[in-house]
């Protein structure tokens, strides 16, 4: 077969498969979500970079002389530039030592610009108006992958005098949009892969098998298989080898209906209760009320009658009030989440009351869901 004929055959094979993938990616039923929202492709990730630098040009809001690392950094910087300085005479009030962080995508190539976050390390009160000097950003392997420099942008301000201070948001953290330039790319041969790996956001066998079945159905073969509850391995069809972007773009838009265990999440600090749609309860009777006892101490003054030769004395007084809320015993059988909510509302349960009620129902074996307290 000639090269041109083989190329034409490959294109003819790709077109039906792409059409089937996009057809399967059309909006599904209620509760359906895209694969890209519940999974990620193996190897397609960001890499964290970090560096130490100096911000200059601050209006007296920089580090104090007690920040020895700032002083040492200033001395080293000036000496590298051929300026001899006496550390004892330096005043770093317009300079702040900072940590610079960014995330570098796996596909970033030399020349790509990245946004960076600049955070104060010392006792600087504000980074407003500062400029970051050139700072190497390194990965966990110790290699420099990017260089950052530029003026900071803050989302707040800080103004103070001798007796008052006004501040909005945090002024010791700023950003530099596009402030880092990638100097070294991460070696990753994307299109040379023969297999792809999907990492599910949550480990659930039902959801993972849905993804496997949908992929195999549209590709017309056993290309996908589940390695465990959160990992799907996919063999790249021959028509897509060396050209994975169209395949991945189609796969990530396929819709599935995620499944998972029934769960009730309770935040005791705020009284927030979140119930999943699959929460069920067995037939159970619930009564919830509160007994309120108020004890109030006071003093009464006993005043003698006129010309009785008596003395004025103070006598203690105690008032006790007891109030008990009259709550009815309600019979609840929640086949659905709506029936459960209606039953709890019928006994006048507040969000904070739900914490105690749900715990008691779980102990009684009537709540069929995982109860998670955060």
FILUMVO-783533 format. One record per residue (C-alpha): residue number from 0; x, y, z; chain; residue in three letters. Coordinates in steps of 0.2 Angstrom, whole numbers, m for minus. Layout:
BEGIN
PT;pos;x;y;z;unit;code
PT;NUM;X;Y;Z;A;ALA
...
END
This chain:
BEGIN
PT;pos;x;y;z;unit;code
PT;0;0;0;0;A;UNK
PT;1;7;17;m5;A;UNK
PT;2;10;30;9;A;UNK
PT;3;m4;42;2;A;UNK
PT;4;m16;27;2;A;UNK
PT;5;m11;23;20;A;UNK
PT;6;m14;41;25;A;UNK
PT;7;m31;42;17;A;UNK
PT;8;m36;25;26;A;UNK
PT;9;m31;32;43;A;UNK
PT;10;m41;48;40;A;UNK
PT;11;m56;38;35;A;UNK
PT;12;m54;28;51;A;UNK
PT;13;m53;43;62;A;UNK
PT;14;m68;52;55;A;UNK
PT;15;m81;39;61;A;UNK
PT;16;m73;37;78;A;UNK
PT;17;m73;56;81;A;UNK
PT;18;m91;57;75;A;UNK
PT;19;m96;44;88;A;UNK
PT;20;m86;52;102;A;UNK
PT;21;m94;69;99;A;UNK
PT;22;m111;61;98;A;UNK
PT;23;m109;52;114;A;UNK
PT;24;m103;69;122;A;UNK
PT;25;m120;77;118;A;UNK
PT;26;m129;82;134;A;UNK
PT;27;m136;67;143;A;UNK
PT;28;m150;65;157;A;UNK
PT;29;m152;74;173;A;UNK
PT;30;m136;72;184;A;UNK
PT;31;m124;69;170;A;UNK
PT;32;m107;77;171;A;UNK
PT;33;m93;77;159;A;UNK
PT;34;m78;66;162;A;UNK
PT;35;m66;81;162;A;UNK
PT;36;m76;87;178;A;UNK
PT;37;m73;70;188;A;UNK
PT;38;m57;64;181;A;UNK
PT;39;m40;69;175;A;UNK
PT;40;m27;62;162;A;UNK
PT;41;m12;55;170;A;UNK
PT;42;4;65;166;A;UNK
PT;43;m6;81;162;A;UNK
PT;44;m3;91;178;A;UNK
PT;45;5;107;185;A;UNK
PT;46;22;107;194;A;UNK
PT;47;25;118;209;A;UNK
PT;48;39;131;208;A;UNK
PT;49;46;141;222;A;UNK
PT;50;60;154;224;A;UNK
PT;51;67;167;237;A;UNK
PT;52;68;185;232;A;UNK
PT;53;68;203;237;A;UNK
PT;54;54;216;234;A;UNK
PT;55;61;234;233;A;UNK
PT;56;53;251;232;A;UNK
PT;57;42;250;247;A;UNK
PT;58;38;267;256;A;UNK
PT;59;45;263;273;A;UNK
PT;60;34;247;275;A;UNK
PT;61;47;234;273;A;UNK
PT;62;57;223;285;A;UNK
PT;63;65;230;301;A;UNK
PT;64;83;228;305;A;UNK
PT;65;79;213;316;A;UNK
PT;66;76;203;300;A;UNK
PT;67;94;196;298;A;UNK
PT;68;90;186;282;A;UNK
PT;69;84;202;273;A;UNK
PT;70;100;211;278;A;UNK
PT;71;111;196;272;A;UNK
PT;72;101;195;256;A;UNK
PT;73;104;214;253;A;UNK
PT;74;123;212;256;A;UNK
PT;75;124;197;244;A;UNK
PT;76;115;206;231;A;UNK
PT;77;125;222;231;A;UNK
PT;78;141;213;232;A;UNK
PT;79;137;202;217;A;UNK
PT;80;134;219;208;A;UNK
PT;81;151;225;213;A;UNK
PT;82;145;237;227;A;UNK
PT;83;154;236;244;A;UNK
PT;84;143;239;259;A;UNK
PT;85;143;239;277;A;UNK
PT;86;129;228;284;A;UNK
PT;87;128;238;300;A;UNK
PT;88;124;254;290;A;UNK
PT;89;110;246;280;A;UNK
PT;90;92;251;283;A;UNK
PT;91;80;239;275;A;UNK
PT;92;64;248;278;A;UNK
PT;93;61;249;259;A;UNK
PT;94;65;231;256;A;UNK
PT;95;56;215;260;A;UNK
PT;96;61;197;259;A;UNK
PT;97;48;186;250;A;UNK
PT;98;44;169;244;A;UNK
PT;99;38;168;226;A;UNK
PT;100;27;153;220;A;UNK
PT;101;19;148;204;A;UNK
PT;102;12;133;195;A;UNK
PT;103;20;127;179;A;UNK
PT;104;9;117;167;A;UNK
PT;105;17;101;159;A;UNK
PT;106;15;109;142;A;UNK
PT;107;24;125;146;A;UNK
PT;108;38;128;134;A;UNK
PT;109;53;141;136;A;UNK
PT;110;45;158;134;A;UNK
PT;111;29;154;141;A;UNK
PT;112;23;167;154;A;UNK
PT;113;16;162;171;A;UNK
PT;114;7;171;185;A;UNK
PT;115;16;172;201;A;UNK
PT;116;12;175;220;A;UNK
PT;117;23;185;231;A;UNK
PT;118;22;183;250;A;UNK
PT;119;31;192;263;A;UNK
PT;120;43;182;275;A;UNK
PT;121;48;195;287;A;UNK
PT;122;39;208;297;A;UNK
PT;123;35;220;282;A;UNK
PT;124;18;228;285;A;UNK
PT;125;14;231;266;A;UNK
PT;126;21;226;249;A;UNK
PT;127;11;240;240;A;UNK
PT;128;21;249;227;A;UNK
PT;129;35;236;227;A;UNK
PT;130;45;228;213;A;UNK
PT;131;51;210;213;A;UNK
PT;132;69;209;208;A;UNK
PT;133;74;194;197;A;UNK
PT;134;71;178;206;A;UNK
PT;135;75;160;200;A;UNK
PT;136;60;148;203;A;UNK
PT;137;65;130;206;A;UNK
PT;138;56;113;206;A;UNK
PT;139;58;99;219;A;UNK
PT;140;73;93;209;A;UNK
PT;141;83;109;213;A;UNK
PT;142;83;115;194;A;UNK
PT;143;78;132;189;A;UNK
PT;144;63;132;177;A;UNK
PT;145;58;150;177;A;UNK
PT;146;63;167;181;A;UNK
PT;147;51;180;190;A;UNK
PT;148;52;199;190;A;UNK
PT;149;41;214;190;A;UNK
PT;150;29;226;199;A;UNK
PT;151;17;219;212;A;UNK
PT;152;m2;220;211;A;UNK
PT;153;m11;220;228;A;UNK
PT;154;m29;218;231;A;UNK
PT;155;m29;229;246;A;UNK
PT;156;m21;244;255;A;UNK
PT;157;m15;249;272;A;UNK
PT;158;m14;266;279;A;UNK
PT;159;m9;270;297;A;UNK
PT;160;m4;285;308;A;UNK
PT;161;2;287;326;A;UNK
PT;162;m15;283;334;A;UNK
PT;163;m25;274;320;A;UNK
PT;164;m24;262;306;A;UNK
PT;165;m35;257;292;A;UNK
PT;166;m32;241;281;A;UNK
PT;167;m42;232;268;A;UNK
PT;168;m38;214;263;A;UNK
PT;169;m21;207;265;A;UNK
PT;170;m6;219;260;A;UNK
PT;171;8;206;263;A;UNK
PT;172;3;195;248;A;UNK
PT;173;3;201;230;A;UNK
PT;174;3;194;212;A;UNK
PT;175;12;198;196;A;UNK
PT;176;2;193;181;A;UNK
PT;177;13;185;168;A;UNK
PT;178;28;189;180;A;UNK
PT;179;38;173;177;A;UNK
PT;180;45;167;160;A;UNK
PT;181;49;149;158;A;UNK
PT;182;67;145;154;A;UNK
PT;183;67;126;154;A;UNK
PT;184;53;115;149;A;UNK
PT;185;49;99;157;A;UNK
PT;186;53;84;146;A;UNK
PT;187;37;75;142;A;UNK
PT;188;33;66;125;A;UNK
PT;189;15;69;125;A;UNK
PT;190;10;61;108;A;UNK
PT;191;22;46;109;A;UNK
PT;192;10;37;122;A;UNK
PT;193;2;21;117;A;UNK
PT;194;m9;21;133;A;UNK
PT;195;m18;34;143;A;UNK
PT;196;m23;34;161;A;UNK
PT;197;m39;42;168;A;UNK
PT;198;m38;46;187;A;UNK
PT;199;m55;48;195;A;UNK
PT;200;m58;62;207;A;UNK
PT;201;m67;50;219;A;UNK
PT;202;m64;31;221;A;UNK
PT;203;m81;23;217;A;UNK
PT;204;m82;7;208;A;UNK
PT;205;m99;11;200;A;UNK
PT;206;m94;28;192;A;UNK
PT;207;m77;20;186;A;UNK
PT;208;m86;6;177;A;UNK
PT;209;m98;18;169;A;UNK
PT;210;m83;27;162;A;UNK
PT;211;m76;11;156;A;UNK
PT;212;m92;5;148;A;UNK
PT;213;m95;22;139;A;UNK
PT;214;m78;22;132;A;UNK
PT;215;m78;4;125;A;UNK
PT;216;m96;7;118;A;UNK
PT;217;m91;22;108;A;UNK
PT;218;m74;15;102;A;UNK
PT;219;m81;m2;97;A;UNK
PT;220;m69;m12;107;A;UNK
PT;221;m61;m16;123;A;UNK
PT;222;m49;m2;123;A;UNK
PT;223;m53;4;141;A;UNK
PT;224;m52;m6;157;A;UNK
PT;225;m53;m2;176;A;UNK
PT;226;m37;m5;186;A;UNK
PT;227;m45;m1;202;A;UNK
PT;228;m59;10;210;A;UNK
PT;229;m51;26;204;A;UNK
PT;230;m40;22;189;A;UNK
PT;231;m45;18;171;A;UNK
PT;232;m32;13;158;A;UNK
PT;233;m35;16;140;A;UNK
PT;234;m26;9;125;A;UNK
PT;235;m24;22;111;A;UNK
PT;236;m33;17;95;A;UNK
PT;237;m21;15;81;A;UNK
PT;238;m29;29;71;A;UNK
PT;239;m24;41;85;A;UNK
PT;240;m6;36;89;A;UNK
PT;241;5;51;87;A;UNK
PT;242;m11;63;88;A;UNK
PT;243;m19;62;105;A;UNK
PT;244;m26;79;106;A;UNK
PT;245;m42;76;96;A;UNK
PT;246;m45;59;106;A;UNK
PT;247;m43;67;123;A;UNK
PT;248;m54;82;118;A;UNK
PT;249;m68;70;113;A;UNK
PT;250;m66;59;129;A;UNK
PT;251;m66;73;141;A;UNK
PT;252;m83;79;135;A;UNK
PT;253;m92;62;136;A;UNK
PT;254;m105;63;150;A;UNK
PT;255;m108;50;164;A;UNK
PT;256;m119;50;179;A;UNK
PT;257;m108;49;195;A;UNK
PT;258;m113;38;209;A;UNK
PT;259;m107;36;226;A;UNK
PT;260;m111;31;244;A;UNK
PT;261;m125;41;253;A;UNK
PT;262;m117;53;265;A;UNK
PT;263;m123;66;277;A;UNK
PT;264;m110;80;281;A;UNK
PT;265;m111;90;297;A;UNK
PT;266;m101;105;302;A;UNK
PT;267;m104;108;321;A;UNK
PT;268;m95;124;321;A;UNK
PT;269;m107;133;310;A;UNK
PT;270;m122;121;311;A;UNK
PT;271;m122;117;293;A;UNK
PT;272;m129;100;287;A;UNK
PT;273;m128;94;270;A;UNK
PT;274;m138;78;265;A;UNK
PT;275;m134;69;249;A;UNK
PT;276;m148;64;237;A;UNK
PT;277;m146;45;240;A;UNK
PT;278;m149;47;259;A;UNK
PT;279;m163;35;265;A;UNK
PT;280;m170;32;283;A;UNK
PT;281;m180;17;290;A;UNK
PT;282;m197;19;299;A;UNK
PT;283;m193;29;315;A;UNK
PT;284;m201;40;328;A;UNK
PT;285;m192;56;333;A;UNK
PT;286;m196;69;346;A;UNK
PT;287;m185;83;349;A;UNK
PT;288;m187;97;362;A;UNK
PT;289;m177;107;375;A;UNK
PT;290;m179;111;393;A;UNK
PT;291;m174;128;398;A;UNK
PT;292;m170;133;416;A;UNK
PT;293;m167;151;421;A;UNK
PT;294;m160;155;438;A;UNK
PT;295;m159;174;442;A;UNK
PT;296;m152;181;458;A;UNK
PT;297;m158;198;466;A;UNK
PT;298;m158;207;482;A;UNK
PT;299;m173;214;491;A;UNK
PT;300;m172;228;504;A;UNK
PT;301;m182;227;520;A;UNK
PT;302;m186;244;526;A;UNK
PT;303;m192;246;545;A;UNK
PT;304;m208;256;548;A;UNK
PT;305;m206;274;555;A;UNK
PT;306;m200;276;573;A;UNK
PT;307;m199;257;575;A;UNK
PT;308;m181;258;580;A;UNK
PT;309;m178;244;566;A;UNK
PT;310;m163;243;554;A;UNK
PT;311;m163;242;535;A;UNK
PT;312;m157;225;529;A;UNK
PT;313;m155;217;512;A;UNK
PT;314;m162;200;509;A;UNK
PT;315;m158;188;494;A;UNK
PT;316;m171;184;481;A;UNK
PT;317;m170;169;469;A;UNK
PT;318;m181;168;454;A;UNK
PT;319;m182;151;445;A;UNK
PT;320;m191;149;428;A;UNK
PT;321;m193;132;420;A;UNK
PT;322;m199;131;402;A;UNK
PT;323;m200;115;392;A;UNK
PT;324;m204;116;373;A;UNK
PT;325;m219;105;369;A;UNK
PT;326;m213;94;354;A;UNK
PT;327;m224;81;347;A;UNK
PT;328;m218;63;343;A;UNK
PT;329;m217;62;324;A;UNK
PT;330;m216;46;314;A;UNK
PT;331;m205;48;299;A;UNK
PT;332;m201;36;285;A;UNK
PT;333;m190;44;272;A;UNK
PT;334;m190;35;256;A;UNK
PT;335;m183;51;248;A;UNK
PT;336;m173;66;253;A;UNK
PT;337;m188;77;252;A;UNK
PT;338;m198;66;264;A;UNK
PT;339;m184;66;276;A;UNK
PT;340;m182;85;276;A;UNK
PT;341;m201;87;278;A;UNK
PT;342;m201;76;293;A;UNK
PT;343;m187;85;302;A;UNK
PT;344;m196;102;298;A;UNK
PT;345;m212;95;305;A;UNK
PT;346;m204;94;322;A;UNK
PT;347;m197;111;321;A;UNK
PT;348;m179;105;320;A;UNK
PT;349;m166;119;317;A;UNK
PT;350;m150;116;308;A;UNK
PT;351;m141;114;324;A;UNK
PT;352;m154;102;331;A;UNK
PT;353;m151;91;316;A;UNK
PT;354;m134;87;322;A;UNK
PT;355;m141;78;337;A;UNK
PT;356;m156;71;328;A;UNK
PT;357;m145;63;314;A;UNK
PT;358;m133;56;327;A;UNK
PT;359;m147;48;336;A;UNK
PT;360;m154;41;320;A;UNK
PT;361;m138;34;315;A;UNK
PT;362;m135;26;332;A;UNK
PT;363;m153;18;331;A;UNK
PT;364;m149;11;314;A;UNK
PT;365;m162;21;305;A;UNK
PT;366;m151;32;295;A;UNK
PT;367;m144;23;280;A;UNK
PT;368;m129;35;275;A;UNK
PT;369;m111;39;281;A;UNK
PT;370;m112;52;294;A;UNK
PT;371;m96;63;293;A;UNK
PT;372;m93;77;306;A;UNK
PT;373;m81;90;301;A;UNK
END
